Amino acid sequence: MHRSADIVVYGDVRSGFEPVRSAFVENFSRRKELGGACCVYLNGERVVDLWGGVREAASGAPWEEDTMVLVYSLTKGMSAMTLALAHSRGWIDYEERVARYWPEFARNGKEEVTVRQLLSHQAGLHAFHQKIDRAVIADPVRLAGIMQDEKPQWPPGTRNAYHFISLGFYEGELLRRIDPKHRSLGVFFREEIGEPLGIDFHIGLSADVPNERLATLEQAGFLESIAGLPLPVMLAALNPWSATFRACIVNPGSGVTLDKARIYPRDLEIPAGGGVGTARAVARAYGAFATGGAELGISPATLAALRAPAAAPERGFYDEVLKCEAQYGLGFMKSFGDFAFGRKDAFGFPGAGGSLGYADPGIGLGYGYVTNRIASGFEPDPRDVALREAIASVVR
């Protein structure tokens, strides 16, 4: 335990990593942190494991060692790990057409979409045209039928467009098709990644998880959140005909990941934005990939593909949804320009509001930061940046 004035932070750091603890404490004293956790694995060893603040603002209940929280799009990176494992087992080829594994997917101009294009947000399938709600999400057959009928917004492989919620559903059906046991993505993650690594991360939270283990989110209202965005994104988010609005705001929108009675929905898989877990789980999983992935059965060829630079679509890395440059590769975000994390071959994914998880294979580092104070705006979160800068000062 570390106490500074009225701030109490729990956990420990390995000798030399004290700057990370200082940055974590300063997140509370200077950067308006409410509750959160940070964890780092380096070459298989846990060198940072910190948590503090409150998990629920209304009651003041403390953030405990095993508190879990919704991490929004950080979930995308965890979901991509399942496809990486499938690739390592020879079930899927990133360069092959999706329709080879899922024949009905070929309808309405999708016959030439490759697995790489789909996972890298280049398929033009960022928004749904038929109604998507919790009942549809809970019915994989019905959901698959809707996805099969979708038509790409533009020729696949020509543009970047952030598949905000849709990507995870496509990944889930693809995985179900290629897995010999036909498991859902959430079940596959639990059995093939979560349980072997002994981590608390769930894509589809079980009904038996008590509310007391879950942090409630404190987030700005819709208008305040919109006002914190860059002008091009703000205008697009308010335009019901824009790619941004259709991908991010409605059908189903981020509200589908919340539940008034149970904090988060139970037994509902939202692989692109509904993951719930701890920072320790995120760092442990990425740490396994950062050290070669052998304990999960990740092949050298798969790891090399994940470490490779992002392949640009024909019109470059400009994202038609986010209205800025963004680089994706095989389900992960790659380190780039305005969102640089780790070295050039690092891969991971941020979550709306500030969370981040990534693997930096060049130095064997896995990182996880989670929070329940959901920041508005679009830039890398100052809390996460401070933690990563402190880590860099130690392992540079």
Secondary structure, DSSP 8 states (H G I E B T S, - for coil): -EEETTEEEEEEE-TT-HHHHHHHHHHHHHS---EEEEEEEETTEEEEEEEEEEEETTTTEE--TT-BEE-TTHHHHHHHHHHHHHHHTTS--TTSBHHHHSGGGGGGGTTT-BHHHHHTT-SS--S-SS---HHHHT-HHHHHHHHHH---SS-TTS-B---TTHHHHHHHHHHHHHSTT---HHHHHIIIIIHHHT--EESS--TTS-GGGB---EE--HHHHHHTS-HHHHHHHT-TTSHHIIIIISTT-GGGG-BTTTBS-SS---TTT--EE-HHHHHHHHHHHHTTSGGGT--HHHHHHHHS-----TT-SEETTTTEE--EETTEEE-BTTB--SSTT-EEEE-TTS-EEEEETTTTEEEEEEESEE--SSS--HHHHHHHHHHHHHH-
